[in-house]
């Protein structure tokens, strides 16, 4: 049986209809990505799921302004096969309800959506 390790992140930062993650640079986030890169490089299936809780989001991008190292590592992770997904979610007292999927881009400049 194949194993896939999945990490789930909640995204609550929205800039110009783009969900941005992380809101601030975090050394733990960087270490986790480095670990995922190492595992994926050895053939392990890894997935990161970003749950966007802000309405109006049309895509997910890494927050290059406040977390440039995370941005570089996320791009590298994608390049070695880490699967990255983003979903718009509705949040309530009962939990999160998964809504539609959102495209993921490696930078704001790469966004190719027609608003």
LINCOR-V883072 format. One record per run of one state. SS is the DSSP state (alpha for helix, beta for strand, coil for the rest). FROM is the first residue (numbers start at 1). TO is the last residue. If there is no record, write none. Layout:
ss:SS from:FROM to:TO
ss:SS from:FROM to:TO
This chain:
ss:coil from:1 to:3
ss:beta from:4 to:11
ss:coil from:12 to:12
ss:beta from:13 to:15
ss:coil from:16 to:17
ss:beta from:18 to:21
ss:coil from:22 to:26
ss:alpha from:27 to:41
ss:coil from:42 to:44
ss:beta from:45 to:52
ss:coil from:53 to:58
ss:beta from:59 to:62
ss:coil from:63 to:67
ss:alpha from:68 to:79
ss:coil from:80 to:82
ss:beta from:83 to:92
ss:coil from:93 to:94
ss:beta from:95 to:105
ss:coil from:106 to:115
